[in-house]
Amino acid sequence: MKKQKSADKHQLKDDLQSDIKEKLMQMKSQLKDEDEKRQERKKAEQIRKKKEIEKNKSFEQLLDESQLDWHQYK
């Protein structure tokens, strides 16, 4: 009888550990998904800011950044 009880306890312990391990794996996958979503939002925000800056540039700034050489067309 004692052997059966110790065997039952051992199985219960293994089940708990596998259950905990499964929960941890689920948490890991959730955190990974959240991290990927956060990175995507951050990248989208950077693109939006870059477009906003580009949209608000003055003509002089755009001309300075241009690769055209106005001497060719003079």
Residue pairs with C-beta under 8 A, 6 or more apart in sequence:
57 65
